[in-house]
């Protein structure tokens, strides 16, 4: 967890303590939900970026020359909302694969559509048909999971490692 995330968790814990001592059960419940959602976002984003990073590492061990560049505080548009989060760029020659994920941080940023905790995109430079839009939601058991949103019909399917592997193969031109 980054220092900023640790500090944010401490601020929320202190606010919850003060709300509890003031008898503000409604505020305590909101802060608990907020902390739970932040934890789910952190876990979901960590899985997404680690999976792409691991598979790029496998490709490099097999002879590919993939360069990884990670950027924090990245802002990007999803629909009418502005997401703030991370960007992972994979480069190999002129090929680029960009993975971005985040959520609105201020009221003016809008909201995550589709009842999501966070949103994301997988973008292939020059191969628009391979791009996908992502939505982080809670599964029925409460764990965070990334869904791929089909832009044609709005259906959702779970983003699994096999699909991430397909994106790496498209990026490397091996599929």
ZABALUM-736452 format. One record per residue (C-alpha): chain; x, y negated, z negated; residue in three letters. Coordinates in nm, 4 decimals. Layout:
# ZABALUM-736452
   chain       east      north         up   res
       A          X          Y          Z   ALA
...
# end
This chain:
# ZABALUM-736452
   chain       east      north         up   res
       A     0.0000     0.0000     0.0000   UNK
       A     0.1369    -0.3427     0.0861   UNK
       A     0.2041    -0.6023    -0.1818   UNK
       A    -0.0898    -0.8088    -0.0574   UNK
       A    -0.3236    -0.5075    -0.0835   UNK
       A    -0.1964    -0.4312    -0.4337   UNK
       A    -0.2498    -0.7912    -0.5407   UNK
       A    -0.5991    -0.7903    -0.3880   UNK
       A    -0.6855    -0.4710    -0.5802   UNK
       A    -0.5683    -0.6371    -0.9033   UNK
       A    -0.7783    -0.9472    -0.8334   UNK
       A    -1.0872    -0.7314    -0.7720   UNK
       A    -1.0231    -0.5277    -1.0889   UNK
       A    -0.9922    -0.8467    -1.2954   UNK
       A    -1.3108    -0.9890    -1.1410   UNK
       A    -1.4929    -0.6639    -1.2236   UNK
       A    -1.3669    -0.6770    -1.5837   UNK
       A    -1.4897    -1.0370    -1.6240   UNK
       A    -1.8280    -0.9563    -1.4658   UNK
       A    -1.8720    -0.6557    -1.6948   UNK
       A    -1.7903    -0.8638    -2.0065   UNK
       A    -2.0398    -1.1289    -1.8905   UNK
       A    -2.3121    -0.8658    -1.8486   UNK
       A    -2.3330    -0.9149    -1.4718   UNK
       A    -2.4174    -0.5585    -1.3641   UNK
       A    -2.5143    -0.6734    -1.0152   UNK
       A    -2.1740    -0.8309    -0.9611   UNK
       A    -1.9961    -0.5264    -1.1075   UNK
       A    -2.1808    -0.3025    -0.8604   UNK
       A    -2.0923    -0.5321    -0.5672   UNK
       A    -1.7231    -0.5384    -0.6659   UNK
       A    -1.7164    -0.1590    -0.6977   UNK
       A    -1.8684    -0.1264    -0.3510   UNK
       A    -1.6186    -0.3765    -0.2159   UNK
       A    -1.3252    -0.1861    -0.3674   UNK
       A    -1.4629     0.1436    -0.2351   UNK
       A    -1.5017    -0.0010     0.1146   UNK
       A    -1.1512    -0.1512     0.1066   UNK
       A    -1.0085     0.1884     0.0056   UNK
       A    -1.1984     0.3598     0.2892   UNK
       A    -1.0724     0.1002     0.5390   UNK
       A    -0.7152     0.1411     0.4198   UNK
       A    -0.7372     0.5211     0.4396   UNK
       A    -0.9002     0.5170     0.7842   UNK
       A    -0.6520     0.2723     0.9306   UNK
       A    -0.3588     0.4629     0.7825   UNK
       A    -0.4795     0.7855     0.9471   UNK
       A    -0.5293     0.6153     1.2837   UNK
       A    -0.1861     0.4533     1.3001   UNK
       A    -0.0008     0.7493     1.1485   UNK
       A    -0.1589     0.9883     1.3993   UNK
       A    -0.0513     0.7774     1.6977   UNK
       A     0.2945     0.7294     1.5450   UNK
       A     0.3394     1.1026     1.4774   UNK
       A     0.2361     1.2019     1.8284   UNK
       A     0.4629     0.9370     1.9819   UNK
       A     0.7450     1.0826     1.7704   UNK
       A     0.6691     1.4303     1.9059   UNK
       A     0.6819     1.2909     2.2590   UNK
       A     1.0174     1.1262     2.1851   UNK
       A     1.1590     1.4536     2.0520   UNK
       A     1.0463     1.6151     2.3784   UNK
       A     1.2406     1.3565     2.5812   UNK
       A     1.0043     1.0600     2.6194   UNK
       A     1.1368     0.7130     2.5470   UNK
       A     0.8475     0.5607     2.3532   UNK
       A     0.9113     0.2382     2.1643   UNK
       A     0.6715     0.1489     1.8804   UNK
       A     0.5941    -0.2055     1.7699   UNK
       A     0.3629    -0.2681     1.4731   UNK
       A     0.2074    -0.6048     1.3919   UNK
       A     0.0164    -0.6992     1.0759   UNK
       A    -0.2391    -0.9807     1.0649   UNK
       A    -0.3441    -0.9102     1.4239   UNK
       A    -0.6690    -1.0773     1.5369   UNK
       A    -0.8804    -0.9344     1.8186   UNK
       A    -1.2342    -0.9597     1.9509   UNK
       A    -1.4900    -0.6795     1.9354   UNK
       A    -1.8226    -0.7856     2.0737   UNK
       A    -1.8997    -1.1195     1.9145   UNK
       A    -1.6894    -1.0514     1.6040   UNK
       A    -1.3263    -1.1285     1.5290   UNK
       A    -1.1400    -0.8439     1.3617   UNK
       A    -0.8258    -0.8955     1.1557   UNK
       A    -0.5949    -0.6013     1.0996   UNK
       A    -0.3085    -0.4233     1.2673   UNK
       A    -0.1815    -0.3652     1.6191   UNK
       A     0.0380    -0.0730     1.7176   UNK
       A     0.1894    -0.1008     2.0652   UNK
       A     0.3537     0.1973     2.2298   UNK
       A     0.5816     0.1115     2.5228   UNK
       A     0.7542     0.3314     2.7766   UNK
       A     0.8922     0.1523     3.0802   UNK
       A     0.6073    -0.0593     3.2156   UNK
       A     0.3423     0.1531     3.0444   UNK
       A     0.1747     0.0265     2.7280   UNK
       A    -0.0787     0.1737     2.4892   UNK
       A    -0.2262    -0.0638     2.2302   UNK
       A    -0.4116     0.0566     1.9220   UNK
       A    -0.5788    -0.2139     1.7155   UNK
       A    -0.7995    -0.1863     1.4107   UNK
       A    -0.9375    -0.4234     1.1512   UNK
       A    -1.2484    -0.5892     1.0126   UNK
       A    -1.3851    -0.9439     0.9790   UNK
       A    -1.2286    -1.1261     0.6840   UNK
       A    -1.4269    -1.4506     0.6789   UNK
       A    -1.7984    -1.5192     0.7334   UNK
       A    -1.7144    -1.7066     1.0542   UNK
       A    -1.5512    -1.3874     1.1911   UNK
       A    -1.8912    -1.2187     1.2186   UNK
       A    -1.9572    -0.8591     1.1164   UNK
       A    -1.8803    -0.5036     1.2250   UNK
       A    -2.1717    -0.3921     1.4406   UNK
       A    -2.3122    -0.0410     1.4120   UNK
       A    -2.3011    -0.0217     1.0311   UNK
       A    -1.9246     0.0215     1.0358   UNK
       A    -1.6542    -0.0529     0.7831   UNK
       A    -1.4014    -0.1505     1.0501   UNK
       A    -1.3632    -0.1580     1.4245   UNK
       A    -1.0867    -0.0773     1.6631   UNK
       A    -0.9821    -0.0336     2.0215   UNK
       A    -0.7480     0.1888     2.2149   UNK
       A    -0.6311     0.0057     2.5251   UNK
       A    -0.4164     0.1352     2.8100   UNK
       A    -0.2396    -0.1407     3.0042   UNK
       A    -0.3520    -0.1076     3.3659   UNK
       A    -0.5868     0.1888     3.3045   UNK
       A    -0.9067     0.0234     3.1894   UNK
       A    -1.1128     0.3404     3.2395   UNK
       A    -0.9138     0.5106     2.9600   UNK
       A    -0.9875     0.2381     2.7023   UNK
       A    -1.2091     0.3241     2.4065   UNK
       A    -1.3863     0.1306     2.1343   UNK
       A    -1.3751     0.2677     1.7795   UNK
       A    -1.5919     0.2341     1.4715   UNK
       A    -1.4882     0.3365     1.1196   UNK
       A    -1.7813     0.4795     0.9217   UNK
       A    -1.8350     0.7008     0.6208   UNK
       A    -1.9087     1.0647     0.6999   UNK
       A    -2.1939     1.2360     0.5156   UNK
       A    -1.9473     1.3515     0.2488   UNK
       A    -1.8297     0.9901     0.1976   UNK
       A    -1.4896     1.0174     0.3657   UNK
       A    -1.3963     0.7598     0.6282   UNK
       A    -1.3949     0.8747     0.9885   UNK
       A    -1.3310     0.7045     1.3203   UNK
       A    -1.5951     0.7343     1.5900   UNK
       A    -1.5505     0.6674     1.9606   UNK
       A    -1.8355     0.4578     2.1009   UNK
       A    -1.9344     0.5452     2.4576   UNK
       A    -1.9937     0.2072     2.6248   UNK
       A    -2.2227     0.3624     2.8881   UNK
       A    -2.4866     0.5139     2.6611   UNK
       A    -2.3876     0.4118     2.3058   UNK
       A    -2.3307     0.7679     2.1857   UNK
       A    -2.0732     0.8302     1.9164   UNK
       A    -1.8232     1.1128     1.8814   UNK
       A    -1.5588     1.1700     1.6168   UNK
       A    -1.2035     1.0681     1.7010   UNK
       A    -0.9911     1.3751     1.6336   UNK
       A    -0.6187     1.4332     1.6758   UNK
       A    -0.6824     1.6169     2.0052   UNK
       A    -0.8355     1.3022     2.1535   UNK
       A    -0.5444     1.0899     2.0289   UNK
       A    -0.3127     1.3419     2.1969   UNK
       A    -0.5054     1.2880     2.5242   UNK
       A    -0.4420     0.9131     2.4940   UNK
       A    -0.0693     0.9800     2.4476   UNK
       A    -0.0719     1.2051     2.7572   UNK
       A    -0.2508     0.9392     2.9639   UNK
       A    -0.0026     0.6796     2.8390   UNK
       A     0.2944     0.8999     2.9348   UNK
       A     0.1366     1.0029     3.2670   UNK
       A     0.1430     1.3718     3.1769   UNK
       A    -0.2323     1.4391     3.2008   UNK
# end
